Structures are given as structure tokens and as C-alpha cells.
Amino acid sequence: MIEHLQNFKKFQPLLQELVARDIKIKYRRSVLGVLWTLLNPLFMMVVLSVVFSNLFKMDIENFPLYLLSGQLVFNFFSDSTTNSMSAIIGNASLIKKIYVPKYLFVISRVFSSFINLMASFTALLLVMVAMRAELHWTVLLIPIPLMLLVLFCLGVGLILSAITVKFRDIMHLYSVFTTALMYLTPVIYPMSMLPDWLRPIVRLNPITNILIMFRDVMLNNSLLDLKSLLLAVIEAVVALLAGLWVFYKNQDEFILNI
């Protein structure tokens, strides 16, 4: 374990360069550049609020904030895991030339998505100020669900990056999966509108649990539910351990398939 930590520290400057490169590539030749990470969630919030506000206005007191918080969490999951799929394939030329811990490429994709997440979080704070929503002290607990979200996404990203090296079709199928998963996550709708038979299915989605915790501390002035927190910790740790196991089991064969 100590050896792995020392190895990670040794290549930390490279990780920083990879994160910076991913961000630069994403916004290359864009006039507004990184500012789009702030504008995108705001524009989507406006569009979706206009479409769905009348439908859910009886169930959700402050729908724009409810919607933006849901977008923030789910978009990070979708963006980080989608980008992680091509982490190994996209760096094939570098992997073939020199030795680099291959997991760094996946971490860099998740970290660059996390920077976008922080920009979206800033957008959420700005909307709360603009709408004169009360900012409760429970917001200080927000790092907990965000940290669990990052660990869960990193685990899923490690699995996807390893499998995609052999099975490229996953890159095309995954967008269909994330679309279906979004509708099984209470991003747009409240849990109260779901029929009784569907609620347990939506609850099985790990993103649902993290999203509810995020909204509780950010919008509802509620402390974290210990049962939900324990479940989220277990899901994040299991996903991360599974990701590390799958990745390390397959990494020696990457060079043969990229």
C-alpha cells in the first residue's frame, strides 16, 4: 500500500498535466472556454424548468433549485464515467512509449469532470442567491456526498476503461444506458410521484441515494441520514474496490489491444 502511495506521489505532476490537458482539449477553440461549465447547467435548468415546472409545481417548492441540484450530481456521474471509457484508448501512444501507471489516465478524467462539477456547484450557489433561497449551515456537510460520488464514479470509470479496451461497442451502448439511468434517478421528478412498485427500483440506483443526501444538506436543511450514509459508503467502497480489481487484472493486456 505504501509503495502504491509513493508511486502515486511520484507521478502527481503528470496527473496535474493530464487534468489540465483534458480541460484544454474540451474547450479548445471555444470563445467562452471554461465559462461554459458555468453556463451549461444554467441554460439546461432554464429549459427544463420551463418544460416541467407546471407539471411538478405542486410537489416541489423550489423546482429550479431541485432540478439544478439533480443535474449537478447526475451530469458528473455521466460525464466522468463516459470520459473514463476512452482514458486508456485515448492515451495509447503515450502508454506504448513510456511506463506510466495506467490508472492515472482514468483519475485524470474523473478529476477534470470534478472541476466541471465545482463550476456547476458555483452555478447552483448563484441561482440560490438570485432566488433568495436560504443557505443553511448543513451546506458544510456537502463534501461528504460529493466525496462518495467521486469515489463511486472512479470505481465505475476504472471498470469501464478496462472493459472498453477489449469491447469498443460499450462506448456506443453506454449513452443509451446513461439515458435510461437518468430516468431511474429523481433528477427531474420527485420520489413522491412514483408508484409504489417503482420506488424500490429507483432506490436501488446508487446515484439516487447520493442525490437525496446532496439535496438534504444543500436545500432541505436536513442532516445526513445515517442509514443512507452507511449505504452510500458501502456502495462507493465496493465500486472502487471492484474497479481496482478489474483494472489491475486486465492492465497487462492493454498494450495488446490498444
Secondary structure, 3 states (H helix, E strand, C coil): CHHHHHHHHHCHHHHHHHHHHHHHHHCCCCCCHHHHHHHHHHHHHHHHHHHHHHHHCCCCCCHHHHHHHHHHHHHHHHHHHHHHHCCCHHHHHHHHHCCCCCHHHHHHHHHHHHHHHHHHHHHHHHHHHHCCCCCCHHHHHCHHHHHHHHHHHHHHHHHHHHHHHHCCCHHHHHHHHHHHHHHCCCCCCCHHHCCCCCHHHHHHCHHHHHHHHHHHHHCCCCCCCHHHHHHHHHHHHHHHHHHHHHHHHHHHHHHHHC
